[in-house]
Amino acid sequence: MNPILKEFPEEFSTERLVIRMPRPGDGKVVHEAIRASINELKPWMPFAQKEQSEQDVEVNIRSAYISFLKREDLRLLVFLKETGEFVASSGLHRIDWSIPKFEIGYWIDSRFSGEGYMTEAVKGIAQFAFRELQARRVEIRCDAKNMKSRAIPERLGFSLEGILKNDDVSPDTNQLRDTCIYAKIV
């Protein structure tokens, strides 16, 4: 079956969160979160290396919306159920529909960190991947030095399958970095 024809929910929720596909108009809240979190994002995220305008972020959101509809990449935005505030960006990336397998990526608005929202979102996204997308494998890859990011798959029972030595460079300093590969399989 052609992946573009796959039908699955564009929105789901966890106890405290609503997780949904990006939509045109979401650029404003995502841009505000990036600006508020830029110091925490710079060491880990390539997109945080250059200043982006609200319009730049909106273009990126609309591109993610199209990629979601085409089933090429499934970016997911995370909002508080109670207030509707934007909390985080995540998603299912590096998709291989033939298996199917996915990689969960994530970053949080630092004003909401330390409340367990990212762990809750990643748990919900992994469950969504296994239940709705029939995933056979879900991965989380992160910089070995990013202890906050590593804590999430460890908390959720993902297995550390390996550490790839000198696999990447840090986006802010271009120093060689190791990549941790965590996974859950069915």
Stockholm file with secondary structure:
# STOCKHOLM 1.0

chainA/1-186         MNPILKEFPEEFSTERLVIRMPRPGDGKVVHEAIRASINELKPWMPFAQKEQSEQDVEVNIRSAYISFLKREDLRLLVFLKETGEFVASSGLHRIDWSIPKFEIGYWIDSRFSGEGYMTEAVKGIAQFAFRELQARRVEIRCDAKNMKSRAIPERLGFSLEGILKNDDVSPDTNQLRDTCIYAKIV
#=GR chainA/1-186 SS CCGGGCCCCSEEECSSEEEECCCTTTHHHHHHHHHHHHHHHTTTCGGGGSCCCHHHHHHHHHHHHHHHHTTSCEEEEEEETTTCCEEEEEEEEEEETTTTEEEEEEEECGGGTTSSHHHHHHHHHHHHHHHHSCCSEEEEEEETTCHHHHHHHHHTTCEEEEEEEEEEECTTTCCEEEEEEEEEEC
#=GC SS_cons         CCGGGCCCCSEEECSSEEEECCCTTTHHHHHHHHHHHHHHHTTTCGGGGSCCCHHHHHHHHHHHHHHHHTTSCEEEEEEETTTCCEEEEEEEEEEETTTTEEEEEEEECGGGTTSSHHHHHHHHHHHHHHHHSCCSEEEEEEETTCHHHHHHHHHTTCEEEEEEEEEEECTTTCCEEEEEEEEEEC
//
